[in-house]
Amino acid sequence: MTATTWDILLIGGASGVGKSRVAAQLTGGSEESKGFLVEFDDVVSAVEAMTTPEHHPELHHFGGAPDTERLTVDQVLDLQIATARALEPAVLGVVRNRLTVDVPAVIEGDYLTPAAAAEAIREGKAAGRRVRAVFLHEQDPEQILANYAAREPGSGEQRHRAQVSAAYSHWLARQASRHGLPVVECRPWDGLAGRVEEASGQDGAVLSHPGPTLGP
């Protein structure tokens, strides 16, 4: 991976938009060239296992709402955003650890916020390391619904979950633009990894997004 434009690349995005596939492509290759992949969902599970709703309620919003389909899309979205913001210190902890290792790494996950990514870029610059972040965006809940059906064929139709994911994708894209971070449309699927790599190659502590202006 000597040709990468980054030492650490954060790939954010909502559930079901293709983050894991892109991350696997970017860290693949020969044994001599492949990078390290961190799936932040594993970190989230560890944090949840080590905390309790009584002492860290901000990390257990979904523990008190097991049937999220009874909530509105906006209510679930608010819980997801609150959880993501509560996990920002964990994101930075992972980045700081990877800054001590001279091996390129990709960190991907639903709960990577643009605010945490922007701070990670600043800390990386201070340490003389190339930390970059790219956020994948899929605006169509029908496409996310189809992605779930292909990925989890035994789970039935997940329309409500797909609607939440699309709403969260819009929120991440707006926040990323406000922090000057690149937003990459997921489709077309062919060439997505290359578009992510290209977007991550922009110079500067905070990357610019040359695409269309997003709403509030």
C-alpha positions as CSV (number, residue, x, y, z in Angstrom):
1,M,0.0,0.0,0.0
2,T,2.9,2.3,-0.6
3,A,0.9,4.2,-3.3
4,T,-1.8,5.4,-0.8
5,T,-2.3,9.0,-0.1
6,W,-3.0,8.3,3.6
7,D,-1.6,6.5,6.6
8,I,-5.1,6.2,8.3
9,L,-8.3,6.4,6.3
10,L,-11.6,6.7,8.0
11,I,-14.6,5.6,5.9
12,G,-17.9,6.7,7.4
13,G,-21.5,6.2,6.2
14,A,-24.8,4.8,7.1
15,S,-25.6,1.1,7.4
16,G,-26.0,-0.8,4.1
17,V,-24.1,1.6,1.8
18,G,-21.0,-0.5,1.1
19,K,-18.4,0.7,3.6
20,S,-17.2,-2.8,4.4
21,R,-16.7,-3.8,0.8
22,V,-14.8,-0.7,0.0
23,A,-12.6,-1.0,3.1
24,A,-11.8,-4.6,2.2
25,Q,-10.8,-3.6,-1.3
26,L,-8.6,-0.8,-0.1
27,T,-6.8,-3.0,2.5
28,G,-6.5,-6.0,0.1
29,G,-3.5,-7.0,-2.0
30,S,-0.4,-9.0,-1.3
31,E,0.8,-9.9,2.2
32,E,3.5,-7.3,1.7
33,S,1.2,-4.5,0.7
34,K,-2.1,-4.9,2.4
35,G,-3.2,-2.6,5.2
36,F,-4.9,-3.1,8.6
37,L,-8.7,-3.0,8.7
38,V,-10.6,-1.8,11.8
39,E,-14.3,-2.4,11.9
40,F,-15.5,0.1,14.4
41,D,-18.7,-2.0,15.0
42,D,-16.4,-4.3,17.0
43,V,-15.2,-1.4,19.1
44,V,-18.9,-0.4,19.7
45,S,-19.7,-3.9,20.9
46,A,-16.8,-3.8,23.3
47,V,-17.7,-0.4,24.7
48,E,-21.3,-1.5,25.2
49,A,-20.2,-4.7,27.0
50,M,-18.0,-2.8,29.4
51,T,-20.6,-0.1,30.3
52,T,-24.2,-0.1,31.7
53,P,-27.2,2.0,30.8
54,E,-27.2,3.3,34.4
55,H,-23.7,4.7,34.2
56,H,-23.4,5.4,30.5
57,P,-27.0,6.0,29.2
58,E,-25.7,7.8,26.1
59,L,-24.1,4.6,24.9
60,H,-27.2,2.5,25.4
61,H,-30.0,4.4,23.7
62,F,-31.1,1.4,21.8
63,G,-31.1,-0.9,24.8
64,G,-34.2,0.9,26.0
65,A,-35.9,0.7,22.7
66,P,-35.7,-2.9,21.5
67,D,-38.5,-2.5,18.9
68,T,-37.3,0.5,17.0
69,E,-40.0,0.0,14.3
70,R,-42.5,1.3,16.8
71,L,-40.6,4.6,16.7
72,T,-40.7,7.1,13.9
73,V,-37.8,7.4,11.5
74,D,-36.9,10.8,13.1
75,Q,-37.0,9.3,16.6
76,V,-34.6,6.5,15.7
77,L,-32.4,8.9,13.8
78,D,-32.1,11.1,16.9
79,L,-31.0,8.0,18.9
80,Q,-28.5,7.0,16.3
81,I,-27.0,10.5,16.1
82,A,-26.8,10.7,19.9
83,T,-25.1,7.3,20.1
84,A,-22.6,8.3,17.4
85,R,-21.7,11.5,19.2
86,A,-21.2,9.6,22.5
87,L,-18.8,7.3,20.7
88,E,-16.6,10.1,19.3
89,P,-13.9,9.6,22.1
90,A,-13.7,5.9,21.2
91,V,-13.1,6.8,17.5
92,L,-10.3,9.1,18.5
93,G,-8.9,6.4,20.8
94,V,-8.6,4.0,17.9
95,V,-7.0,6.6,15.7
96,R,-4.5,7.6,18.4
97,N,-3.5,4.0,18.8
98,R,-3.1,3.5,15.0
99,L,-0.9,6.6,14.9
100,T,1.7,4.7,16.9
101,V,1.9,1.9,14.3
102,D,3.7,2.3,11.0
103,V,1.1,0.3,9.0
104,P,-1.6,1.9,6.9
105,A,-5.0,1.4,8.3
106,V,-8.6,1.8,7.3
107,I,-11.2,2.4,10.0
108,E,-14.8,2.0,8.9
109,G,-18.1,2.1,10.6
110,D,-21.6,3.6,10.9
111,Y,-20.7,5.6,14.0
112,L,-17.8,7.6,12.7
113,T,-19.0,11.2,12.8
114,P,-17.5,14.0,10.7
115,A,-16.7,15.9,13.8
116,A,-14.6,13.0,15.1
117,A,-13.0,12.6,11.7
118,A,-12.1,16.3,11.5
119,E,-10.4,16.1,14.9
120,A,-8.6,12.9,13.9
121,I,-7.2,14.7,10.9
122,R,-6.0,17.6,13.0
123,E,-4.3,15.2,15.5
124,G,-2.7,13.3,12.6
125,K,-1.3,16.4,11.1
126,A,0.2,17.4,14.4
127,A,1.8,14.0,14.6
128,G,3.1,14.2,11.1
129,R,0.8,11.5,9.8
130,R,-1.6,11.5,6.9
131,V,-5.1,10.9,8.4
132,R,-7.9,11.3,5.9
133,A,-11.7,10.7,5.9
134,V,-14.3,10.0,3.3
135,F,-18.1,9.6,3.8
136,L,-20.1,7.4,1.6
137,H,-23.6,8.6,0.7
138,E,-26.7,6.8,-0.5
139,Q,-29.8,9.0,-0.6
140,D,-32.3,6.5,-1.8
141,P,-33.9,4.3,0.9
142,E,-35.1,1.9,-1.8
143,Q,-31.5,1.2,-2.8
144,I,-30.5,0.6,0.8
145,L,-33.5,-1.7,1.1
146,A,-32.3,-3.7,-1.9
147,N,-28.8,-3.8,-0.4
148,Y,-30.2,-5.3,2.9
149,A,-32.2,-7.9,0.9
150,A,-29.0,-9.0,-0.9
151,R,-26.9,-9.0,2.2
152,E,-29.4,-10.4,4.6
153,P,-31.8,-12.5,2.6
154,G,-33.2,-14.3,5.6
155,S,-34.2,-11.1,7.5
156,G,-37.3,-10.2,5.6
157,E,-38.1,-6.7,4.3
158,Q,-36.4,-4.0,6.4
159,R,-38.0,-0.9,5.0
160,H,-38.1,1.0,8.3
161,R,-34.4,0.3,8.9
162,A,-33.6,1.4,5.3
163,Q,-35.5,4.7,5.8
164,V,-33.6,5.4,9.0
165,S,-30.3,4.5,7.2
166,A,-31.1,6.9,4.3
167,A,-32.0,9.7,6.8
168,Y,-28.7,9.1,8.7
169,S,-26.8,9.1,5.4
170,H,-28.2,12.6,4.6
171,W,-27.2,13.8,8.1
172,L,-23.7,12.5,7.8
173,A,-23.3,14.0,4.3
174,R,-24.5,17.4,5.6
175,Q,-22.2,17.3,8.6
176,A,-19.2,16.1,6.4
177,S,-19.7,19.1,4.1
178,R,-19.8,21.5,7.1
179,H,-16.5,20.1,8.2
180,G,-15.0,20.3,4.7
181,L,-14.8,16.5,4.3
182,P,-15.4,14.7,1.0
183,V,-18.7,13.0,0.4
184,V,-18.7,10.2,-2.2
185,E,-21.9,8.9,-3.8
186,C,-22.0,5.1,-3.6
187,R,-23.3,4.6,-7.1
188,P,-22.2,3.5,-9.5
189,W,-20.7,0.6,-7.5
190,D,-18.0,-0.1,-10.1
191,G,-15.1,2.1,-9.3
192,L,-16.3,3.2,-5.9
193,A,-13.0,2.2,-4.2
194,G,-11.1,4.3,-6.7
195,R,-13.4,7.3,-6.1
196,V,-12.8,7.0,-2.4
197,E,-9.1,6.8,-2.9
198,E,-9.2,9.8,-5.2
199,A,-11.3,11.8,-2.7
200,S,-8.9,11.0,0.1
201,G,-6.0,12.3,-1.8
202,Q,-6.8,15.9,-1.5
203,D,-4.3,18.0,0.3
204,G,-4.9,19.9,3.5
205,A,-5.7,19.1,7.2
206,V,-9.4,19.3,6.3
207,L,-10.4,17.9,2.9
208,S,-12.7,19.9,0.5
209,H,-15.8,18.5,-1.1
210,P,-16.2,19.8,-4.6
211,G,-19.6,18.2,-5.1
212,P,-23.2,19.6,-5.0
213,T,-24.3,21.7,-2.1
214,L,-26.3,19.8,0.5
215,G,-29.2,21.1,2.4
216,P,-29.4,21.9,6.2
